Amino acid sequence: MTARLRRAASTAALCVLLVACGPPESTPQVLPPPEAAYVGSEACAGCHARAFERWSGSHHDLAMRTPSPATVVGDFEDASFTKDGVTTRFHRRDDGYFVDTDGPSGAVESYRVVYTFGIAPLQQYLLETEPGRLQALGVAWDARPAGRRWFHLYPNERIAHDDILHWTSDSQNWNSICADCHSTNVRKRFDAGTGTFATAYSVMNVGCEACHGPGSLHAAAPEADYGAAAGAIDTCAQCHSRRAQLAEGFRPGAAFLDHYLPAAVTPPLYHADGQIHDEVYVYGSFLQSRMYQEGVTCGNCHDPHTAEPLLAGDGLCTQCHSETPRPDFPTLTARRYDDDAHHFHEDVQCVDCHMPSKVYMGVDDRRDHGFRVPRPDLTQSFGVPNACNGCHEDQSPSWAADEIARRTGPPAPGAADILALATTQRFDAERALSEAAADPGLPGLVRRSALLALGPYEFGFSQDAIAAGLRDADPFVRLGALEHLSRLPDAPRLAALRRLLRDPLRAVRVSAAPAAAPLLAGSVSPTDRALIEDALEEHRAVQELNAERPEAHTNLAVVHAACGDDAAAEAALRRALDIAPHWIPALVNLADLYRASGRDAEGGVHLAEAARIRPPSSEAAYAYGLWLFRQDQSARALEQLQRAYELDPEHLRNGYVYALALHNAGEGASAISVLEDSLAKFGGHRATLEALATISRDLGETQAALHHAERLVATFGVRYEGLLREIEEGG
């Protein structure tokens, strides 16, 4: 008897028993439906031959394969590549493909190629450095017809064996970084006790079930609804997004934010206006677009089985943007776009202007999916790239902006303006950012960025926007508002936490949990305590899923410290440093933990180490500078704070603290200069004006001090009238 028949027989017997022996009003037990299992793409081929044929040979099909003459495209005929004094040799033996290159210790070792990774425009190779741990080699094969060469993914950087970008480092680890998107139904299976992986998958590549879900039930009963979700945004986003993983087992049709937390649209991942900058893939840019807001999905433009565009050239765009627009998108304007009256050029495609591209991984040209209007005026203001000057390199952004204004009029402000404004920290941006955060006509990711930018502001606009954002229907808005939950008074903050810890989406609940942790040290009701503990348990489960990453242990340390368990916090941070000795957040947090627990002197070792790491970190220099001040080492502190300011002059805090250090060192004029630069760049923030007023007063520059004090009174009210009188009387 098969398992299915046994289950059916057992169910039938149970029902008979209940009918015969139970009271008349009893309800028969309803067993849960059987769970679908993964059966592999070949099981789909018989009924779905056309779809299977189109998928075969696609980038998804070839995302990961065992090495063979049919799958390896690189030259393994005793070829070699030399960089940074290391020669990497590619060769074959009867039992497979091999690479001789520098290993974790720097010595050259021989590694078997375990899998091919990708197909075009480049192919990488996965090597096993220890049982179960696979690493993506940094020397890749240029698979373009005009390429056909070995090349390094970081050609302009010298990468030693202990560098964070070396192929043996955690940043190049397949199990943690790559597997979830190159195979189907991946289970990472990291053992934190031994530091080893036993990663498994149901299907080696990105198969049918990666986009349609496990297929056993459909294969057994083809007439039943499968709930296919290929081409849906969240289905594609599980891989085509820059995100953190919250849970394994994503299924098409499930809530994306129950399994992943996408990165915010902020620098350095994105340019100030939201254009792609780092390797962010597609989701974050597409969700900024008007096309997304109007209901366009990935499947409207891409064949979900080949992953290629549905139509070639401008035909892909003019299927909607034409004199006869598609009726399923009623907001489209009936107009001809593929002519000179619209684009002013000969031999140009829509994507050249509306989807500018950037090269990643040395040879991979990827297009921005924000479908934005070229804005050279934002290049003038914020230094972001624009499509016009991408071609007209001999002209200035000013020329391009004037040309567009002359031909089409001034650009209409939109999401790009809000995103750019959010990066400025300008004092006069608070109202506009707060209004944008509350505007349901803007994409949720844009509103999230507006909320994230409200940290330096202190007027009612931002506090009201944060309070409203915590109740917003859009989860991205709730996530943005969560970052500033501490700004709310106690009662509304607790009320907000009660809602957020019960949020229907895991991403919101997990993000709210650390903010609730300090409440456990006080007097809370049994109901609230249970709610907080459940949320913290869910937060812990997310960190354990990612226990191979130093970020996870740093996140755990923050919660332990908030709960008053300094020993557990220290242990978690030390575990993070065991994994990644140069992990700056752990070094800085460990020093701060020592400071908070009366062991400040011990923190200097960790901060000095953080300040030595390359590339240099503004955050590390800033934290080390403050520590040196606390140790009465003012001269060395000034050096570090100057370094922090020079590394990141766009951070309002860096200039302010550096100016105070200069004043403390008797360099008042230099302090004034730094603060005036800050005033010109960021506007009249209270701390900047207060420092200018007091330092000018101390230097005997009474008129300047009065000017700044008057601005303080005019902007911030009576709290600065005493300072103004003091300066007037002293002058």
Residue pairs with C-beta under 8 A, 6 or more apart in sequence:
1 9
4 34
7 34
11 31
14 28
14 29
15 28
18 26
18 28
18 29
19 28
34 217
35 214
36 213
36 214
36 215
36 216
36 217
36 218
37 214
37 216
38 184
38 185
38 202
38 203
38 209
38 214
38 215
38 216
39 209
39 214
39 215
39 216
39 219
40 202
40 203
40 207
40 209
41 52
41 55
41 203
41 205
41 207
41 208
41 209
43 215
43 219
44 51
44 52
44 208
44 215
44 219
45 52
47 222
48 208
51 208
51 305
52 208
54 303
54 305
54 306
55 61
55 208
55 305
55 306
58 305
58 306
58 307
58 308
59 118
59 119
59 120
59 307
60 205
60 206
60 207
60 210
60 307
61 205
61 206
61 207
62 71
62 116
62 118
62 119
62 205
63 117
63 118
63 181
63 182
63 183
63 205
63 206
64 115
64 116
64 117
64 118
64 126
64 182
64 183
64 204
64 205
65 71
65 115
65 116
65 204
65 205
66 114
66 115
66 116
66 204
67 96
67 97
67 113
67 114
67 115
67 116
67 125
71 116
72 97
72 113
72 116
72 123
73 116
73 119
73 123
73 141
73 143
74 90
74 123
74 125
74 141
74 143
74 150
75 90
75 141
75 148
75 150
76 90
76 91
76 92
76 97
76 98
77 90
77 91
77 92
78 89
78 90
78 91
79 89
79 90
79 91
79 150
80 87
80 88
80 89
80 90
80 150
81 87
81 88
81 90
81 139
81 150
81 151
81 152
82 88
83 139
83 152
83 155
84 158
84 159
84 160
86 101
86 102
86 108
87 108
88 99
88 100
88 101
88 102
88 137
88 139
88 150
89 99
89 100
89 101
90 97
90 98
90 99
90 150
91 97
91 98
91 100
92 98
96 112
96 113
97 112
97 113
97 125
98 110
98 111
98 112
98 113
99 110
99 111
99 113
99 125
99 127
99 137
99 139
100 108
100 109
100 110
100 111
101 108
101 109
101 111
101 137
101 139
101 167
102 108
102 109
102 161
103 109
103 111
103 129
103 161
103 168
104 129
104 161
104 168
105 161
106 160
106 161
106 162
111 127
111 128
111 129
112 127
112 128
113 125
113 126
113 127
114 126
114 127
114 128
114 134
115 125
115 126
115 134
115 204
116 123
116 124
116 125
116 126
117 123
117 124
117 125
117 126
117 136
117 174
117 178
117 182
118 124
118 182
119 143
120 143
120 144
121 142
121 143
121 144
121 147
121 363
121 364
121 365
122 140
122 141
122 142
122 143
122 361
122 362
122 363
122 364
123 140
123 141
123 143
124 136
124 137
124 140
124 141
125 136
125 137
125 140
125 141
126 134
126 135
126 136
126 137
126 174
127 134
127 135
127 137
127 167
128 134
128 135
129 135
129 168
130 196
131 196
132 175
132 196
132 197
132 198
132 199
133 173
133 175
133 196
133 197
134 173
134 174
134 175
134 199
135 167
135 168
135 172
135 173
135 174
136 167
136 172
136 173
136 174
136 177
136 178
137 167
138 152
138 153
138 154
138 159
138 165
138 166
138 167
138 172
139 150
139 151
139 152
139 153
139 167
140 150
140 151
140 152
140 153
140 361
140 362
141 149
141 150
142 148
142 149
142 150
142 151
142 362
142 363
144 363
147 363
151 362
151 363
152 362
153 361
153 362
154 165
155 362
157 165
159 165
159 166
160 166
161 168
163 169
164 170
164 171
164 580
164 582
165 171
165 172
166 172
170 176
170 548
170 549
170 550
170 579
170 580
171 177
173 548
174 182
174 199
175 188
175 190
175 197
175 199
175 548
176 188
176 190
176 546
176 548
176 549
179 186
179 188
179 199
179 201
180 186
180 188
180 238
180 239
180 245
180 248
181 206
181 238
181 239
182 205
182 206
183 201
183 203
183 204
183 205
183 206
184 201
184 202
184 203
184 204
184 205
184 206
184 207
184 209
184 210
185 201
185 202
185 203
185 209
185 210
185 214
185 249
186 199
186 200
186 201
186 248
187 199
187 200
187 201
187 248
188 197
188 199
188 248
188 545
188 548
189 197
189 198
189 199
189 200
190 196
190 197
190 199
190 547
190 548
191 197
191 198
192 544
192 547
192 548
195 548
197 548
202 209
202 214
203 209
203 210
206 239
208 215
209 215
211 228
211 229
211 230
211 235
211 236
211 252
211 304
212 226
212 227
212 228
212 229
212 230
212 252
213 226
213 227
213 229
213 251
213 252
213 253
214 251
215 226
217 224
218 224
218 226
227 252
227 253
228 252
229 235
229 252
229 253
230 252
230 299
230 304
230 305
231 297
231 298
231 299
231 300
231 302
231 304
232 252
232 253
232 297
232 298
232 299
233 283
233 286
233 292
233 297
233 298
234 252
234 254
234 255
234 256
235 252
235 253
236 282
236 283
236 298
237 243
237 256
237 260
237 262
237 283
238 250
238 256
238 259
238 260
239 281
240 281
240 282
240 283
240 298
241 260
241 262
241 263
241 280
241 281
241 282
241 283
241 284
242 262
242 263
242 269
242 278
242 279
242 280
242 281
242 283
242 284
243 260
243 261
243 262
243 263
243 283
244 260
244 261
244 263
244 546
245 259
245 260
245 545
245 546
246 258
246 259
246 260
246 261
246 506
246 507
246 510
246 542
246 545
247 258
247 259
247 506
247 541
247 542
247 545
248 259
248 545
249 259
250 256
250 259
250 260
255 504
255 505
255 506
256 262
257 475
257 505
257 506
257 507
257 508
258 505
258 506
258 507
259 506
260 507
261 479
261 507
261 510
261 511
262 283
262 284
262 445
263 269
263 280
263 284
264 445
264 448
264 449
264 452
264 480
265 274
265 284
265 288
265 419
265 445
265 446
265 448
265 449
266 422
266 423
266 449
266 452
267 277
267 423
268 277
268 278
269 277
269 278
269 280
269 284
270 276
270 277
270 278
270 280
270 284
270 285
270 419
271 277
271 382
271 384
271 385
272 378
272 382
272 383
272 384
272 419
272 420
272 423
273 372
273 375
273 378
273 382
273 384
273 416
273 417
273 419
273 420
274 285
274 288
274 370
274 372
274 415
274 416
274 419
274 420
274 446
274 449
275 285
275 356
275 368
275 370
275 372
275 384
275 385
276 284
276 285
276 358
276 366
276 368
276 370
277 358
279 360
279 361
282 369
284 445
285 368
285 369
285 370
286 292
286 298
286 369
286 370
287 443
287 444
287 445
288 370
288 372
288 415
288 419
288 443
288 445
288 446
289 296
289 369
289 370
289 371
289 372
289 443
290 371
291 371
292 443
293 443
294 329
294 331
295 329
296 320
296 329
298 304
300 310
300 320
301 309
301 310
301 316
302 308
302 309
302 310
303 309
303 310
309 316
310 316
310 319
311 319
313 349
314 338
314 349
314 350
317 337
317 338
317 350
317 351
318 337
318 338
319 326
320 326
320 329
320 332
321 332
321 335
321 337
321 350
322 334
322 335
322 336
322 337
323 334
323 335
323 336
324 334
325 332
325 333
325 334
326 332
335 342
336 342
337 343
337 350
338 350
340 346
343 350
343 353
344 407
351 357
351 367
352 387
352 391
353 374
353 387
353 388
354 371
354 372
354 373
354 374
354 387
355 367
355 368
355 369
355 370
355 371
356 367
356 368
356 385
356 386
356 387
356 390
357 365
357 366
357 367
357 368
358 365
358 366
358 368
359 365
359 366
360 366
372 416
373 411
374 386
374 387
374 388
374 400
374 404
375 384
375 386
375 411
375 416
376 386
376 388
376 389
376 397
376 398
376 400
376 401
376 404
377 397
377 401
377 404
377 405
377 411
378 384
378 386
378 416
378 417
378 420
379 385
379 386
379 389
379 397
379 400
379 401
380 397
380 398
380 401
381 420
382 420
382 423
382 424
384 420
386 397
386 400
388 395
388 397
388 400
388 403
388 404
389 395
389 396
389 397
389 400
392 399
392 400
404 411
405 411
415 442
415 443
415 446
418 432
418 433
418 436
418 442
418 446
418 449
418 450
419 446
419 449
421 429
421 432
421 433
421 436
421 453
422 429
422 433
422 449
422 450
422 452
422 453
423 453
423 650
424 682
425 453
425 456
425 650
425 651
425 652
425 682
425 685
426 681
426 682
426 683
427 457
427 682
427 683
427 684
427 685
428 683
429 453
429 457
429 683
430 454
430 457
430 459
430 461
430 462
431 461
433 450
433 451
433 453
433 454
433 457
433 462
433 465
434 450
434 454
434 461
434 462
434 464
434 465
435 461
435 465
436 442
436 446
436 447
436 450
437 447
437 450
437 451
437 454
437 465
437 468
437 469
437 477
437 480
437 481
438 447
438 465
438 468
438 469
439 447
440 474
442 450
444 474
444 475
444 476
444 477
445 476
447 469
447 472
447 474
447 476
447 477
447 480
448 476
448 477
448 479
448 480
449 480
450 465
450 480
451 465
451 466
451 469
451 477
451 480
451 481
451 483
451 484
452 480
452 483
454 462
454 465
454 466
454 484
455 483
455 484
456 652
456 685
458 686
462 484
462 487
463 487
463 488
465 481
466 481
466 484
466 485
466 487
466 488
467 481
467 488
467 492
467 496
468 481
469 477
469 478
469 480
469 481
470 478
470 481
470 482
470 485
470 496
470 499
470 500
471 478
471 496
471 499
472 478
472 481
475 503
475 505
475 507
475 508
478 500
478 503
478 508
479 507
479 508
479 511
482 500
482 508
482 511
482 512
482 515
485 493
485 496
485 497
485 512
485 515
486 493
486 515
488 496
494 519
494 528
497 512
497 515
497 516
497 519
497 532
498 528
498 531
500 508
500 509
500 511
500 512
501 509
501 512
501 513
501 516
501 531
501 532
501 534
501 535
502 509
502 531
503 509
503 512
506 538
506 542
509 535
509 538
510 535
510 538
510 539
510 542
512 535
513 532
513 535
513 536
513 538
513 539
513 559
514 539
514 555
514 558
514 559
514 562
516 532
516 535
516 536
517 532
517 536
517 559
517 562
517 563
518 562
518 563
519 528
519 532
520 529
520 532
520 533
520 563
521 563
521 564
524 532
536 559
539 555
539 559
540 556
540 559
542 552
543 552
543 553
543 555
543 556
544 552
545 552
546 552
547 553
548 579
549 579
550 576
550 577
550 579
550 580
550 583
550 585
550 586
551 576
551 585
552 576
553 572
553 573
553 575
553 576
553 579
553 586
554 572
554 573
554 576
554 583
554 585
554 586
554 589
556 568
556 572
557 568
557 569
557 570
557 572
557 573
557 576
557 586
557 589
557 593
558 569
558 589
560 566
560 568
560 569
560 572
561 569
561 593
561 596
566 593
566 596
566 597
569 593
570 590
570 593
573 586
573 589
573 590
573 593
574 590
576 583
576 585
576 586
577 583
577 586
577 587
577 590
580 586
582 613
584 610
584 613
584 617
584 619
584 620
587 606
587 607
587 609
587 610
587 620
588 606
588 607
588 610
588 619
588 620
588 623
590 603
590 606
591 602
591 603
591 604
591 606
591 607
591 610
591 623
591 627
592 603
592 623
594 600
594 601
594 602
594 603
595 603
595 627
595 630
600 627
600 630
600 631
601 631
603 627
604 624
604 627
604 628
604 631
607 620
607 623
607 624
607 627
608 624
610 617
610 620
610 623
610 624
611 617
611 620
611 621
611 624
611 640
611 643
613 620
616 643
616 647
617 647
618 643
618 644
618 647
618 648
618 651
618 654
619 644
621 640
621 641
621 643
621 644
621 647
622 640
622 641
622 644
622 653
622 654
622 657
624 640
625 637
625 638
625 639
625 640
625 641
625 643
625 644
625 657
625 661
626 637
626 641
626 657
627 637
628 634
628 636
628 637
628 640
629 637
629 661
634 661
634 664
634 665
635 665
637 661
638 661
638 662
638 664
638 665
641 654
641 657
641 658
641 661
642 658
642 661
644 654
644 657
644 658
645 654
645 655
645 658
645 674
648 654
649 655
650 681
652 678
652 682
652 685
652 688
655 674
655 675
655 677
655 678
656 675
656 678
656 687
656 688
656 691
658 674
659 671
659 672
659 674
659 675
659 678
659 691
659 695
660 671
660 691
662 668
662 670
662 671
662 674
663 671
663 691
663 695
663 698
668 695
668 698
668 699
669 699
671 691
671 695
672 692
672 695
672 696
672 699
672 701
672 704
675 688
675 691
675 692
675 695
676 692
678 685
678 688
679 688
679 689
679 692
682 688
684 711
684 715
686 712
686 715
686 716
689 708
689 711
689 712
689 715
690 708
690 712
690 720
690 723
692 704
692 705
692 708
693 705
693 708
693 709
693 712
693 723
693 727
694 705
694 723
696 702
696 704
696 705
696 708
697 705
697 726
697 727
697 730
702 727
702 730
702 731
705 727
705 731
706 724
706 727
706 728
706 731
709 720
709 723
709 724
709 727
710 724
712 720
712 723
712 724
713 720
713 721
713 724
